[in-house]
């Protein structure tokens, strides 16, 4: 008796996980864009680093933040596309467990 209800439960859980993954990707993309804006506006950061190490560290931080932004935006786009396509597939199926 639990067999026919299983695909509906699985679809619901899969869409929930997809939604959570998309939300996490969106938050991480916002954080990395915030880091990029802070790196751009701060100029050179003076702190515990020696003066010769500041330019390479700023370049590495900007490159890693850009990579994080691109990867998270692509994950978000993939989540949105996968969620849209799976809801379109579920819409076409007859029955009450879609």
C-alpha positions as CSV (number, residue, x, y, z in Angstrom):
1,X,0.0,0.0,0.0
2,X,3.0,2.3,0.5
3,X,4.2,1.6,-3.1
4,X,2.0,4.0,-5.1
5,X,2.4,6.9,-2.7
6,X,6.2,6.6,-2.8
7,X,6.8,8.5,-6.1
8,X,4.8,11.4,-4.9
9,X,6.6,11.6,-1.6
10,X,10.0,11.2,-3.4
11,X,9.1,14.0,-5.8
12,X,8.1,16.3,-2.9
13,X,11.3,15.6,-1.0
14,X,13.4,16.1,-4.1
15,X,11.8,19.4,-4.9
16,X,12.3,20.5,-1.2
17,X,16.0,19.6,-1.3
18,X,16.3,21.4,-4.7
19,X,14.7,24.5,-3.2
20,X,17.0,24.4,-0.2
21,X,20.1,24.0,-2.4
22,X,18.9,26.9,-4.6
23,X,18.4,29.1,-1.6
24,X,21.9,28.2,-0.3
25,X,23.4,29.0,-3.7
26,X,21.6,32.3,-3.7
27,X,22.9,33.2,-0.2
28,X,26.5,32.2,-1.1
29,X,26.3,34.2,-4.4
30,X,25.2,37.3,-2.4
31,X,28.0,36.8,0.1
32,X,30.6,36.4,-2.6
33,X,29.4,39.5,-4.5
34,X,29.4,41.4,-1.2
35,X,33.1,40.3,-0.7
36,X,34.0,41.4,-4.2
37,X,32.4,44.9,-3.6
38,X,34.2,45.2,-0.3
39,X,37.5,44.2,-1.9
40,X,37.0,46.8,-4.6
41,X,36.1,49.6,-2.3
42,X,38.7,49.0,0.4
43,X,41.7,49.4,-1.9
44,X,44.6,47.9,0.0
45,X,44.0,46.3,3.3
46,X,46.6,47.0,5.9
47,X,46.8,44.6,8.8
48,X,48.9,41.7,9.9
49,X,50.2,41.0,6.4
50,X,53.6,42.4,5.3
51,X,53.4,45.1,2.6
52,X,54.8,42.8,-0.1
53,X,52.1,40.2,0.5
54,X,49.1,42.5,0.3
55,X,48.8,42.7,-3.6
56,X,49.0,39.0,-4.2
57,X,46.6,38.2,-1.4
58,X,44.1,40.8,-2.7
59,X,44.4,39.3,-6.2
60,X,43.9,35.8,-4.9
61,X,40.9,36.9,-2.8
62,X,39.3,38.6,-5.7
63,X,39.8,35.6,-8.0
64,X,38.4,33.1,-5.5
65,X,35.4,35.4,-4.8
66,X,34.7,35.7,-8.5
67,X,35.0,31.9,-8.9
68,X,32.6,31.4,-6.0
69,X,30.2,33.9,-7.5
70,X,30.2,32.3,-10.9
71,X,29.8,28.7,-9.5
72,X,27.0,29.7,-7.2
73,X,25.1,31.5,-9.9
74,X,25.4,28.6,-12.2
75,X,24.2,26.3,-9.4
76,X,21.2,28.6,-8.8
77,X,20.4,28.6,-12.5
78,X,20.6,24.9,-12.6
79,X,18.3,24.5,-9.6
80,X,15.8,26.9,-11.1
81,X,15.8,25.1,-14.4
82,X,15.6,21.6,-12.8
83,X,12.8,22.7,-10.5
84,X,10.8,24.2,-13.4
85,X,11.2,21.1,-15.6
86,X,10.3,18.7,-12.8
87,X,7.1,20.7,-12.0
88,X,6.3,20.7,-15.7
89,X,6.7,16.9,-15.8
90,X,4.7,16.4,-12.7
91,X,1.9,18.7,-14.0
92,X,1.3,16.4,-17.0
93,X,0.8,13.3,-14.9
94,X,-2.7,12.2,-13.9
95,X,-3.5,11.3,-10.3
96,X,-3.7,13.0,-7.0
97,X,-0.1,12.3,-5.9
98,X,1.5,14.7,-8.4
